[in-house]
Amino acid sequence: MAKTPKSSKSSPPKSTLAKTNKARRRRLRSARRTAIQQEKAERSERRAGVGQEPRAGTPRKRKASWR
């Protein structure tokens, strides 16, 4: 049985189409990531603006379910 060489084969050269597609995917991923970060920041700001004020009127008659 023949032994396999220790060094791996070199990969074929990258085509320009593969490079452009990879760059496009990278840009789209980056844009999606920044959009999600901005959305989360806006949401947290909105949530911080909502204050926890006590309930107006008479207190509850029974304990609220926690489920």
N, C-alpha and C positions, 0 to 999 in steps of 0.2 A: 504494500500500500504506500502510495507516494505521500510525502509530507507536504502540507500547505505552507506557503511562505509566511513568515512572521509579519512582514509589512503588508498593510492593506493596499488595495488598488486605489489609485487616485481617481477622484470623481471627474466626470467629463466637464468640459468648460460650460459655464452658464450662458444660456442664450439671452439675447436682449429682451425677448418677450417674457421670459421667466423673471428677469430682473425688474422689468417694469411692473409686472403683476405683483411681485413681492413688495415693491415700493408702494404700489397702490393699496394693497392690503394693510401695510404698515401705517400709512396715512389714515385710512378709514378706522383702524383700530385705535389710533391715537385720538382722532376726532371723537369717536364714540366714548372713549375713556374720559376726555375732558368734558364732554356734554353731561355725562353721568355725574361727574364731580360737581359741576355747576348746579345741576338739578338737586343733588343732595345738600349742597350748601344753602340753596334757596329754601328748600324744604325745612332744614333745621332752623333757619332764620324765622320762617313763618311759624314753626312750632314754638320757638322761644317767645314770639310775640303773643301767643295765646296764653293768657294767665290762668292760673288755677284759682278761681274765685269761689267762695262758698255759695252754696245753692240758696237762691232767694226763696223766701216764703217759709212755710212750716217744715220741720225736719221730716225725713222719711218715716213712715209708719213701721216698716219692716226692713230688715237688713237686706241689702242687695246681694244677689248671687254673684259669686266671683268667677263663675265658669263662663 
